Amino acid sequence: MHELWLQAYSYFCGVWRYRWYAILVAWVVVIAGWAYVAQMPDRYESSARVYVDTDSLLRPLLKGLAIQPNVEQRLRIMTQTLLSRPNLEEVMRQTDMDLSVATAEKKENLLNRLEEHISIKGGRRDNLYTIAYEGSDPRLAQRVVRSLLNIFVESTMGASRRDTNTAQQFIDQQIKEYEKLLRSAEKELMDFKRKHVGLMPNEQGDYYQRLQTALDSLQGARTELSIAIDRRDALKRQLKGEEPVFGFGTGTLQTYDGESSGPVAARIQSLQEKLDEVLLKYTDKHPEVAALKETIAMLREQKTHQSPLPSNPQEQAEGSDEMGGVDAGGDFYHQQMQIALAEAEADVASRKARVTALEQNVKELRELVDTIPKVEAELAQLNRDYGVYKSNYEQLLVRRESAKIGEKVEESPDNVKFRIVDPPTQPLLPSGPDRFLLITLVLLAAGGVGVAFAFLLSQLKPAFYTRRDLEDITGLPVLGSVSMVLSGRILWKRRLNLISFFLALGLLIAGYGLLVSNYLFGIKVFDTINHSLF
């Protein structure tokens, strides 16, 4: 530790030996540095703060009805793109800065400087944005900030409107395209149905359902035909006397009133109603229709040839007495059996015609086993395409209405509000450069350079300052030292030299103090220095 102190003492003595060189170099560096700081132009900063209110009452009211853009995300994007080249060029045009540049290179340099001196802060949590610009002209700084503020507001609102318009135009274009597709699908579907009429599925279902229904109907019709044939054959056997006749006693006789009553008339009316129902589904040439018409004609012919019967039991009894008792009653019952047999024959013929028609229908369906499923598949594909086009078309119509409402919301002043908290003002005092810091750094740098220069000289021209230094260099023991006795004149010169040194150092510190006073209290020392030096 003692050796370190001795080494430090030797270095200090060496620097002290060349102290005048150190102070001279320090003065040169200080004058040059402070002159440069004095020549640095003043910079003025203008700023503005704007608050963006995105909490609109329209949003919860129109939720689900209108397209609502993400305003917060758009604001973040705008803050990141505010310093884009197009926006900076717009600032140049609005502030007339482009008039001072004549070449593309100068314009590019101006844009780069403009981008470097513009700052945008805040807005992530509280939507409070600060836009600032620092330049040498206070009026220009204010105009730049005002221009940036206008671009920020207009770009945010304009981007929202442009997005809405773009979305609406896209939806309109899609609606037109889907209208064409829908019309084409409708025409294709109509042509397909017209071309394959009778081969398409109906309310009974598809081909296999229709075939199964036809088979079931055919089976039922055959069963009913078998029952009708058995009934007819039974009536024939009764007429031939092979089977006893039941149910034709006096108590079961039915009244017959001319043209409007009786079993034949009732049967004709029933068959006529059935014919009307069948004609709703088939044409006049259908076998079932022809059979029904033939049966009705036959019944009407029987009705015209049969004699009128008494209208009450007493007349029937009197008639029976007049006709000879049992023979007259037997003729009446025989006539009733003939009528029943005719009805049974008509019923069998009708059911045979129905069975024939159903067999023909089943045959036709089986012959179309390869055609109808293919037609149904093509029809299903056409209906599916048509349904998709129609669904998308209707959804696009709903979206277009939502876009229109969203556009009106964007035009509403209550959608997004921009509140200028601090408008851009023209700065009166410069915001930079920080001359206090700069002159302090210059002073410290000057002192360091001066000490370094003196230390360098002491190393180039070394000297012995202690006995230890002499022993280390010569390697011989030092027995003693003789001190120098100085005269009064030499002592006075040394004191004068020391006073002069501290005076030079004091002047350096005093100059620093004046410059600090200029920065802190506004004393115009820089103007005096500039006027005297330049």
KEKOLTOR-196306 format. One line per 5 residues: number of its first residue (from 1); for each residue y, x, z of C-alpha. Coordinates in Angstrom, 1 decimal. Each point is the difference from the previous one (the first is absolute). Layout:
% KEKOLTOR-196306
NUM> Y X Z  ...
END
This chain:
% KEKOLTOR-196306
1> 0.0 0.0 0.0  2.3 2.9 0.8  -0.7 1.5 -3.4  1.0 -3.2 -1.7  3.3 -0.1 1.9
6> 0.7 3.6 -1.1  -0.9 -0.8 -3.6  2.4 -3.0 0.1  2.7 2.1 1.5  -0.4 2.6 -2.7
11> 0.3 -2.7 -2.7  3.1 -1.5 1.7  1.6 3.4 0.2  -0.7 0.5 -3.7  1.5 -3.3 -1.0
16> 3.0 0.6 2.3  0.6 3.3 -1.6  0.5 -1.8 -3.4  1.8 -3.0 1.5  2.9 0.2 -2.3
21> -2.2 -0.2 -3.0  -1.6 -3.0 1.5  3.3 -1.8 0.7  1.2 0.9 -3.5  -3.1 -1.4 -1.7
26> 0.2 -3.1 2.2  3.6 -0.5 -1.0  -0.8 0.3 -3.7  -2.9 -2.5 0.3  2.0 -2.4 2.1
31> 3.0 0.0 -2.4  -2.3 -0.5 -3.0  -2.1 -2.7 1.7  3.0 -1.9 1.4  1.8 0.2 -3.3
36> -3.0 -1.6 -1.7  -0.2 -2.7 2.6  3.6 -0.7 -0.4  -0.5 -0.3 -3.8  -2.8 -2.6 0.4
41> 1.3 -3.4 -1.1  0.1 -2.8 2.5  -2.7 -2.7 -0.4  0.7 -3.6 0.8  -2.8 -2.5 0.9
46> 0.3 -3.7 -0.7  -2.7 -2.4 1.2  -0.8 -3.6 0.2  -2.5 -2.0 2.0  -1.6 -3.2 -1.3
51> -2.3 -2.5 1.7  -2.5 -1.9 -2.1  -1.0 -3.4 1.6  -3.3 -1.0 -1.5  -0.8 -2.7 2.6
56> 0.8 -3.1 -2.1  -0.8 -3.6 1.1  -1.2 -0.8 -3.5  -3.1 2.2 0.3  -2.0 -2.1 2.5
61> 1.2 -3.2 -1.6  -1.1 1.1 -3.5  -3.2 1.7 1.0  -2.7 -0.9 -2.4  2.5 -1.8 -2.4
66> 1.9 2.9 -1.5  -0.7 3.7 -0.8  1.6 2.1 2.7  0.4 3.7 -0.8  -0.3 2.6 2.7
71> 3.6 0.8 0.6  -0.7 2.7 2.6  -2.2 1.9 -2.4  2.6 -0.3 -2.7  2.7 1.4 2.3
76> -2.2 3.0 0.8  -0.6 0.6 -3.7  3.8 -0.3 -0.7  0.9 2.5 2.6  -2.5 2.5 -1.5
81> 1.2 -0.6 -3.6  3.7 -0.3 0.7  0.4 3.7 -0.8  -1.7 -0.3 -3.4  1.6 1.4 -3.1
86> 1.1 -3.4 -1.4  1.7 -1.0 3.3  1.7 3.4 0.3  1.3 -0.2 -3.6  1.3 -3.5 0.9
91> 1.8 1.5 3.0  1.5 2.6 -2.3  1.3 -2.6 -2.4  1.4 -2.2 2.7  1.8 2.9 1.7
96> 1.2 1.6 -3.3  -1.8 3.2 0.9  -1.6 0.1 -3.5  3.5 0.6 -1.4  0.0 3.5 1.4
101> -3.2 1.2 -1.6  -0.2 0.9 -3.7  -3.5 1.4 -0.4  -3.4 -1.2 0.9  -0.5 3.0 2.3
106> 3.1 -0.7 2.0  -1.0 -3.7 0.2  -3.4 1.1 1.4  1.6 2.3 2.5  2.3 -2.7 1.1
111> -2.9 -2.5 0.4  -1.9 2.6 2.1  3.0 0.6 2.3  0.5 -3.7 0.3  -3.6 -0.5 1.0
116> 0.2 2.8 2.6  3.1 -1.4 1.7  -1.2 -3.6 0.3  -2.0 -1.1 3.0  -1.7 -3.3 0.8
121> -1.3 -0.7 3.5  -1.6 -2.8 2.0  -1.4 -3.3 -1.0  -3.6 0.3 1.1  0.2 -2.1 3.1
126> 3.4 -1.6 0.3  0.9 -0.4 -3.7  3.2 1.9 0.8  0.8 2.6 -2.8  2.5 2.8 0.0
131> 1.3 1.4 -3.3  2.1 3.1 0.2  1.5 2.5 -2.5  1.7 3.3 0.7  2.4 1.5 -2.5
136> 3.2 2.0 -0.4  2.1 -3.0 -0.9  0.3 -2.7 2.7  1.0 -2.7 -2.5  -2.9 0.9 -2.2
141> -2.4 -0.1 2.9  1.1 -3.5 0.9  -0.4 -1.2 -3.6  -3.5 1.6 -0.2  -1.2 -1.8 3.1
146> 1.5 -3.3 -1.2  -1.7 0.4 -3.3  -3.3 0.8 1.7  0.4 -3.0 2.2  0.6 -2.4 -2.9
151> -3.0 1.5 -1.9  -2.2 -0.5 3.1  1.0 -3.6 0.4  -0.1 -1.0 -3.6  -3.2 1.9 -0.8
156> -1.8 -1.7 2.9  1.1 -3.5 -1.0  -0.3 0.8 -3.7  -3.5 1.4 0.4  -1.1 -3.2 1.8
161> 1.4 -2.2 -2.8  -1.5 2.3 -2.7  -3.4 -0.2 1.7  0.3 -3.8 0.2  1.1 -0.3 -3.6
166> -2.7 2.4 -1.2  -2.6 -2.0 1.9  1.3 -3.3 -1.4  0.0 1.4 -3.5  -3.5 1.2 0.3
171> -1.1 -3.3 1.4  1.7 -1.9 -2.9  -1.7 2.3 -2.5  -3.4 -0.6 1.6  0.6 -3.7 0.0
176> 0.7 0.0 -3.7  -3.2 2.0 -0.6  -2.1 -2.3 2.1  1.6 -3.0 -1.7  -1.3 1.4 -3.3
181> -3.4 0.7 1.5  -0.2 -3.4 1.6  0.9 -1.8 -3.3  -2.5 2.1 -1.9  -2.7 -0.8 2.6
186> 0.9 -3.7 -0.1  -0.2 0.0 -3.8  -3.3 1.9 0.0  -1.4 -2.3 2.6  1.1 -3.1 -1.9
191> -1.5 1.3 -3.3  -3.2 0.9 1.8  -0.3 -3.5 1.5  0.7 -1.6 -3.3  -2.6 2.1 -1.8
196> -2.7 -0.5 2.6  0.6 -3.6 0.9  -3.2 -1.5 1.5  -1.4 3.4 1.0  2.2 0.6 3.0
201> -0.7 -0.9 3.6  1.3 -3.3 1.3  0.1 -1.8 3.3  -3.8 0.2 0.1  0.1 3.8 0.3
206> -1.1 2.8 -2.2  -2.9 0.1 -2.5  -2.9 0.3 2.5  1.5 -2.6 2.3  0.4 -2.4 -3.0
211> -3.5 0.7 -1.2  -1.4 -0.6 3.5  2.0 -3.2 0.3  -1.3 -1.1 -3.4  -3.6 0.7 0.9
216> 0.4 -1.9 3.3  1.6 -2.9 -1.8  -2.8 0.0 -2.6  -2.6 0.0 2.7  1.7 -2.9 1.7
221> 0.4 -1.9 -3.3  -3.7 0.4 -0.7  -0.9 -1.3 3.4  2.3 -3.0 -0.4  -1.5 -0.6 -3.5
226> -3.5 0.1 1.3  0.9 -2.6 2.7  1.7 -2.2 -2.7  -3.1 0.2 -2.2  -2.2 -1.0 2.9
231> 2.2 -2.9 0.7  0.0 -1.1 -3.6  -3.8 0.3 -0.3  -0.3 -2.1 3.1  2.1 -2.8 -1.5
236> -2.1 0.1 -3.1  -3.2 -0.4 1.9  1.5 -2.9 2.0  1.0 -1.7 -3.3  -3.6 0.5 -1.3
241> -1.3 -1.5 3.2  -1.8 3.1 1.1  1.9 0.1 3.3  1.3 -2.8 2.3  3.7 -0.9 -0.2
246> 1.9 0.2 3.3  3.6 -0.8 0.8  0.5 -2.8 -2.6  -0.2 -3.0 2.3  2.6 -2.8 0.3
251> 1.8 1.8 2.8  0.6 3.1 -2.1  1.4 -1.6 -3.1  3.3 1.4 -1.1  2.8 -2.2 -1.4
256> 1.1 0.3 -3.6  3.4 -1.2 -1.0  0.4 0.2 -3.8  1.5 3.3 -1.2  1.3 1.5 3.2
261> -2.9 0.0 2.4  -3.7 0.7 0.2  -2.1 3.2 0.1  0.5 0.9 -3.6  3.8 -0.2 0.3
266> -0.1 2.1 3.1  -2.2 2.6 -1.7  2.3 0.0 -3.0  3.1 0.6 2.2  -1.8 2.8 1.9
271> -1.0 1.7 -3.3  3.5 -0.4 -1.4  1.5 1.7 3.1  -2.5 2.8 -0.4  0.8 0.3 -3.7
276> 3.7 0.3 0.9  -0.8 2.9 2.4  -2.2 1.7 -2.6  2.7 -0.2 -2.7  2.3 1.9 2.3
281> -2.3 3.0 -0.4  -1.7 -0.4 -3.3  0.9 -1.2 -3.5  -1.3 -3.1 -1.8  -2.8 2.0 -1.7
286> -1.5 1.2 3.2  -3.7 -1.3 0.5  0.7 -1.5 3.4  3.0 -1.9 -1.3  -2.0 -1.3 -3.0
291> -2.8 -1.2 2.3  2.4 -1.8 2.3  1.6 -1.7 -2.9  -3.4 -1.1 -1.4  -1.1 -1.3 3.3
296> 3.2 -2.0 0.5  -0.3 -1.5 -3.5  -3.6 -1.0 0.7  0.9 -1.7 3.3  2.9 -1.8 -1.7
301> -2.4 -1.3 -2.7  -2.4 -1.2 2.7  2.8 -1.7 1.8  1.1 -1.9 -3.1  -3.5 -1.3 -0.6
306> -0.9 -1.1 3.5  0.7 -3.6 1.0  2.5 -0.8 2.8  -1.6 -0.7 3.4  1.0 -2.5 2.6
311> 2.5 1.1 2.4  -1.5 -1.3 3.3  -3.5 -0.7 1.4  0.3 -3.8 -0.2  0.7 0.1 -3.7
316> -2.7 2.6 -0.4  -2.4 -2.4 1.8  1.1 -3.0 -2.1  -0.4 2.1 -3.1  -3.4 1.0 1.2
321> -1.0 -3.6 0.5  1.3 -0.9 -3.5  -1.9 2.9 -1.5  -3.2 -0.9 1.6  -0.1 1.8 3.3
326> -2.0 3.2 0.1  0.2 0.8 -3.7  3.8 -0.1 0.0  0.1 2.3 3.1  -2.4 2.4 -1.7
331> 2.1 0.2 -3.1  3.0 0.9 2.2  -1.9 2.7 1.8  -1.4 1.4 -3.2  3.6 0.1 -1.4
336> 1.1 2.0 3.1  -2.9 2.4 -0.5  1.0 0.5 -3.6  3.6 0.8 1.1  -1.2 2.4 2.6
341> -2.3 1.7 -2.6  2.9 0.3 -2.4  2.1 1.6 2.7  -2.9 2.4 0.8  -0.3 0.9 -3.6
346> 3.7 0.6 -0.3  -0.1 2.2 3.2  -2.9 2.0 -1.4  1.7 0.5 -3.3  3.2 1.1 1.8
351> -1.9 2.4 2.2  -1.9 1.4 -2.9  3.3 0.6 -1.8  1.3 1.7 3.1  -3.1 2.2 0.3
356> 0.3 0.9 -3.7  3.7 0.9 0.4  -0.8 2.1 3.1  -2.9 1.7 -1.8  2.4 0.8 -2.9
361> 2.6 1.3 2.4  -2.6 2.3 1.7  -1.2 1.1 -3.4  3.5 0.9 -1.1  0.7 1.8 3.2
366> -3.2 2.0 -0.3  0.8 0.9 -3.6  3.4 1.3 1.2  -1.5 2.2 2.8  1.4 3.2 -1.7
371> 3.3 -1.5 -1.2  1.4 -2.0 2.9  -0.4 2.7 2.7  1.8 2.4 -2.3  2.7 -2.5 -0.6
376> 0.3 -0.6 3.7  0.2 3.7 0.7  2.8 0.4 -2.6  1.8 -3.0 1.4  -0.3 1.4 3.6
381> 1.5 3.3 -1.3  2.8 -1.8 -1.7  0.7 -2.1 3.1  -0.2 3.1 2.2  2.5 1.8 -2.2
386> 2.2 -3.0 -0.1  -0.1 -0.4 3.7  0.9 3.6 0.6  3.0 -0.2 -2.4  1.1 -3.3 1.6
391> -0.3 1.4 3.5  1.9 3.1 -0.8  2.6 -2.0 -1.9  0.6 -2.3 2.9  0.2 2.9 2.4
396> 2.6 1.7 -2.2  2.1 -3.1 -0.1  0.0 -0.1 3.8  0.9 3.7 0.1  2.8 -0.5 -2.4
401> 1.5 -2.7 2.3  -0.4 2.4 2.9  1.7 2.7 -2.0  2.9 -2.3 -0.8  0.4 -0.9 3.7
406> -0.2 3.8 0.8  2.7 0.7 -2.6  2.3 -2.6 1.7  -0.8 1.6 3.3  1.0 3.4 -1.3
411> 3.3 -1.4 -1.2  0.6 -1.6 3.4  2.5 2.0 2.1  -2.1 -0.6 3.1  -3.0 1.8 -1.3
416> 1.1 3.6 0.7  3.3 0.8 1.7  1.8 3.4 -0.3  2.4 0.6 2.8  2.3 3.0 -0.2
421> 0.2 1.3 3.5  2.2 3.0 -0.8  1.7 -0.1 -3.4  0.6 3.4 -1.7  3.3 1.5 1.0
426> 2.0 3.0 -1.2  -0.5 2.8 2.5  3.2 1.6 1.4  -1.6 3.1 1.6  -2.5 2.3 -1.6
431> -3.6 -0.3 1.2  -0.8 3.5 -1.2  -0.6 2.8 -0.2  -0.6 0.8 3.6  2.5 2.9 0.2
436> -0.4 0.4 3.7  -3.6 0.8 -0.4  0.6 2.1 -3.1  2.7 2.2 1.6  -2.1 0.5 3.0
441> -2.9 1.1 -2.1  2.3 2.3 -1.9  1.2 1.6 3.2  -3.5 0.5 1.3  -1.1 1.4 -3.3
446> 3.0 2.4 -0.1  -0.8 1.3 3.5  -3.6 0.5 -0.9  0.8 1.8 -3.3  2.5 2.3 1.8
451> -2.5 0.9 2.8  -2.7 0.6 -2.6  2.3 2.3 -2.0  0.9 2.0 3.1  -3.7 0.2 1.0
456> -0.9 1.3 -3.5  2.7 2.7 0.2  -1.3 1.0 3.5  -3.5 0.4 -1.5  1.3 2.0 -3.0
461> 2.1 2.3 2.2  -1.8 0.2 3.4  1.3 1.6 3.1  -1.3 0.8 3.5  1.3 -2.5 2.6
466> -2.3 0.8 2.9  -2.0 3.1 1.3  -3.2 -1.9 -0.8  1.0 -0.2 -3.6  0.5 3.7 -0.1
471> -3.4 0.8 1.7  -1.8 -2.4 -2.4  1.5 1.7 -3.1  -0.2 3.7 1.1  -3.1 -0.2 2.2
476> 1.7 2.3 2.5  0.9 -0.9 3.6  3.7 -0.6 0.6  1.0 1.8 3.2  3.5 -1.6 0.3
481> 3.1 -1.4 -1.8  3.6 1.0 0.1  2.5 -2.9 -0.1  3.2 0.2 -2.1  3.3 0.1 1.7
486> 2.6 -1.8 -2.1  3.7 0.5 0.1  2.4 -2.8 0.5  1.0 -0.2 -3.6  -3.6 -0.4 -1.2
491> -0.6 -2.6 2.7  3.2 -1.9 -1.2  -1.3 0.1 -3.6  -3.4 -1.3 1.0  1.6 -2.8 2.0
496> 2.2 -0.8 -3.0  -3.0 0.0 -2.3  -1.9 -2.4 2.3  3.0 -2.3 0.3  0.4 0.0 -3.7
501> -3.7 -0.9 -0.5  0.2 -2.9 2.5  3.2 -1.1 -1.6  -1.7 -0.1 -3.4  -2.9 -1.9 1.5
506> 2.4 -2.3 1.7  1.9 -0.7 -3.2  -3.3 -0.9 -1.6  -0.8 -2.5 2.8  3.5 -1.3 -0.1
511> -0.3 -0.7 -3.7  -3.2 -1.9 0.7  1.8 -2.0 2.7  2.8 -0.9 -2.5  -2.5 -1.2 -2.5
516> -1.8 -2.0 2.7  3.3 -1.6 0.9  0.5 -0.9 -3.6  -3.3 -1.8 0.0  0.4 -1.7 3.3
521> 3.7 -0.8 0.1  0.9 -0.1 -3.7  2.3 3.1 0.0  0.3 0.9 -3.7  -0.9 3.7 0.2
526> -2.1 -0.1 -3.1  3.0 -1.0 -2.1  1.9 3.1 1.3  -3.0 2.3 -0.7  -0.5 -1.4 -3.5
531> 3.7 0.4 -0.8  0.2 3.5 1.4  -3.2 1.3 -1.6  -0.1 -1.8 -3.3
END
